[in-house]
């Protein structure tokens, strides 16, 4: 079993193993999985290469199997890219089967400097975010097994992420939130165009944080008038205080339109701050 190398980014002011969220304490100390209060699932950070492979298999099943993504991977049946080796991988497991049923990957500022960019940089010009980068992490490759798509798994992921952010004195999260191009059985960007037209009226970030897509979705050639709700994950981000940073990019490999989004710990609504951080 291959142990992952220690990240160059210090996880906290005290020496903790990779991905630890607490210096100690029941159910969370020093790399042990943190139990979700609802029971049935547990959360941990990957410590070995085989655990990362489990996350990559889940990603492949969701992105290629469900969404029809074209994945260029050196490992058959796995979604692997050049950013994976630089990321922390957050896992949610079914307690009974030990199967990984949910995952996120997290790219810290130090690791982003090592690789030279974030994944989001490949889809958007992030020049206006340069002042945020020293305390900004990128969230990516979020997915949940189809049999576990209930509130418990995503809340467990978000709780661990929020704790990670506060513990490591980070305050900003960015990422690309995907909207599938398949709508009502038809491959079309109309749904993404319509969601963008809605959200730019209600959840657009201040202009100083706007970014530009490198391969824009051709909004002007699409029907942006559909009455359609955003995907559940995007609605969840918005409830957490997230803002959209600009128009969507088109990702032909993943068969999706990607919205650039930003969340800040300071913008968490009070009820979520209390739920995730125990703060009033």
C-alpha angles and dihedrals in degrees: 000000000000116000113219115239117255110264117248089231112088106238093209142340088276125058109267131168119255112299098000113154100193137032088234143313138124117315096001114049127127102343099325115135116266112233117231110234092231091061128225096076137058134199129220142151118249112258100173136046092244090059090053088050090056090055091047091052091052090048091051092050092051101037100037100025099043106021099034094236118174103230121192100203132160089212113064115233092015133098102228128163137166093266095060096080090056097048137086109234119216115204135194115198134193103242094219102044097027087224118149104243101169137024147175129182121217126204112198124209093254093051091046088056090050095053093037101239146015125258087251089060088065091059102033141031100244097183093127091057095059093106090057099049099092090064099027128105127191120228117204150157093035113179141150129202110258092241092055103047098130132115095267097068097046092043089052090052093047093046092054091045093051091050091048091052096050095042092053095042094246121141111179134063126189133180147145112265110205128223112193114238090219110093124170089346094306126108103233141133093223093102093051092046091051094048090050091050089053098045097046087063095050112019109027116139121236112283093251088070099045117128132195126231116238091211104026123207102245094246094169091061095048135078105254096176101083117127097231134142122233118253115280094254093055091048088052092052091050091052087054091057099263122159131210113239099202148308120336126266121223115240106192094181093058094037090234147106113239124214116203109231136183130198126185126197089226090060096056108123112246095253092055092043088056093044097048103029105020089237123142 
